[in-house]
Amino acid sequence: MNLLVEIIQSQDESVRHRSLESVLEKSTCAELIEHADALDQFRRNEPNLYARVRALFFLSAIHRYHLPQRLASESTDQDGLIPYEGYEHLLARRFGEAIESFLSVQRENGASDAISSALAQAYHHLGFQTLADQVRKSVRTVRGNQWMFRLGHPMDHPLRVRRELLSPDPLSGTMPLLCETTAVRMDLSHSAWSDIFFLGMDYPSGARVLNISVDLGVRGRDANAKPPIETYLRVIDQPVFRLASVDLGATAEVTTIGEMFDFARDYLGLLKAAVIAAGIVPPGLEGCGRPIRELLEPLDCPPRLGVEVRLLLAEDPIEHLVDQRQSRSNTHRFAIGLDHLGEA
């Protein structure tokens, strides 16, 4: 059995917790490629999620940090080209297909910095995609969420905009504004995302978390604490989905369904994720390639009308907390934060 595969599968903590560097520090280029081939074959057939994802991250580290160093030290020809087909797959988040394309070039032309860089990126993203798929699978098992994943066309959307939001004010001509507020979540046991899959599977007792939802207010200034997160929705006179963050001063007009799933396109990735999680743009429509106006029609928005969503954080209490925390040592952060919270 390959040593890296043995580390992943071992129940012996002295073996399982070995660092990648301690195993590979004296490996040659050929040995590193041999390790990578064994890990790639292992991750394709391994049913265990933890083992499969750890193998993917081992592969990413080998191609990002170890193999390029050996290529340089062994005076191996480092020049290389990345196949355009694989590049397209990578941009489209088809990471499995991208890996196949890059490996094909590596087998034909040998290892190179360019191919290792591309493989490192693809393996890294595939690892997180695998975890995301598990989350998606868990969400799908909840009966009330299943419809969001079954939609294949915008016209199948079951949600509707309330009729009250479609009628402008007779005096001002402005459209009604829907406002929703919510508390903020605090993770009292936060430690580097202590509830992530890896820790949950490898060290379950360390993955226990305690979260609370709180309203915020500044003691001595605010009579009552209030929900700090405010979201506003209104119908607008353009067939687009307009997203805005008042705090960031950022606005984006989404014209295609694919843009809503492009979280790195602008500073509004978190707001896009919220729109998707709420089912307004269901996850099942990802990749359908349709314009956003086709999604607005079944929402009962009249032609040439769209939807605007604005997010506002009650920044004064939050900034007050941050300022107070910055003026004290890190060891007192938690106590100071609670001292300035008003009770909900």
Secondary structure, 3 states (H helix, E strand, C coil): CCHHHHHHHCCCHHHHCCCHHHHHCCCCHHHHHHHHHHHHHHHHHCCCHHHHHHHHHHHHHHHHHHHHHHHHHCCCCCCCCCCHHHHHHHHCCCHHHHHHHHHHHHHHHCCCHHHHHHHHHHHHHHHHHHHHHHHHHHHHCCHHHHHHHHCCCHHHCCCCCCHHHHCCCCCCCCCCCEEEEECEEEECCCCCCCCCHHHHHHCHHHHCCCEEEECECECCCCCCCECCEEEEEEEECCCCEEEEECCCCEEEEECEHHHHCCCCCCCCHHHHHHHHHCCCCCHHHCCCCCEHHHHHCCCCCCCCCEEEEEEEECHHHHHHHHHHHHCCCHHHHHHHHHHCECCC
